[in-house]
Amino acid sequence: MTRGNQRELARAKNLKKQQDQAKKKGAGESGVALKERRERDAATMREKQKKAQDKKEAAEAGKK
């Protein structure tokens, strides 16, 4: 039975993959960076909504 070796290789590969994923997850964004990104994204969305609202009001004013 040669499958035992394949299983061991697959287990080692999977263990390495899980460790790499844990490193990426842990080394990702810190709480501060995440908060800053959320604030920046929120500001961008508010700006887009304001432009859309202005465009809508201009279109309504053109109809009247």
C-alpha positions as CSV (number, residue, x, y, z in Angstrom):
1,M,0.0,0.0,0.0
2,T,1.6,3.2,-1.2
3,R,-1.2,5.3,-0.1
4,G,0.2,5.9,3.4
5,N,3.0,8.0,1.9
6,Q,0.5,10.0,-0.1
7,R,-1.6,10.7,2.9
8,E,1.5,11.9,4.9
9,L,2.5,14.2,2.0
10,A,-1.1,15.5,1.8
11,R,-1.2,16.1,5.5
12,A,2.1,18.0,5.5
13,K,1.0,20.1,2.5
14,N,-2.3,20.9,4.2
15,L,-0.6,21.8,7.4
16,K,1.7,24.2,5.6
17,K,-1.2,25.7,3.7
18,Q,-3.1,26.3,7.0
19,Q,-0.1,27.9,8.6
20,D,0.4,30.3,5.6
21,Q,-3.3,31.3,5.8
22,A,-3.0,31.9,9.6
23,K,0.1,34.1,8.9
24,K,-1.8,36.1,6.3
25,K,-4.8,36.5,8.5
26,G,-2.8,37.6,11.5
27,A,-0.5,39.9,9.6
28,G,-3.4,41.5,7.8
29,E,-4.9,44.8,8.7
30,S,-4.7,45.9,12.3
31,G,-7.7,47.5,14.0
32,V,-6.5,51.0,13.4
33,A,-5.9,50.4,9.6
34,L,-9.3,48.8,9.3
35,K,-11.0,51.7,11.0
36,E,-9.2,54.2,8.8
37,R,-10.1,52.3,5.7
38,R,-13.8,52.2,6.8
39,E,-13.8,55.9,7.4
40,R,-12.2,56.6,4.1
41,D,-14.6,54.4,2.3
42,A,-17.6,56.0,4.1
43,A,-16.4,59.5,3.1
44,T,-16.1,58.3,-0.5
45,M,-19.6,56.9,-0.5
46,R,-21.0,60.1,1.0
47,E,-19.3,62.1,-1.8
48,K,-20.8,59.8,-4.4
49,Q,-24.2,60.0,-2.9
50,K,-24.0,63.8,-2.8
51,K,-23.0,63.9,-6.5
52,A,-25.9,61.5,-7.4
53,Q,-28.3,63.7,-5.4
54,D,-27.1,66.9,-7.1
55,K,-27.4,65.2,-10.5
56,K,-31.0,64.1,-9.7
57,E,-32.0,67.6,-8.5
58,A,-30.5,69.1,-11.6
59,A,-32.5,66.7,-13.8
60,E,-35.7,67.5,-11.8
61,A,-35.1,71.3,-12.1
62,G,-34.6,70.9,-15.9
63,K,-38.0,69.2,-16.2
64,K,-39.8,72.1,-14.4
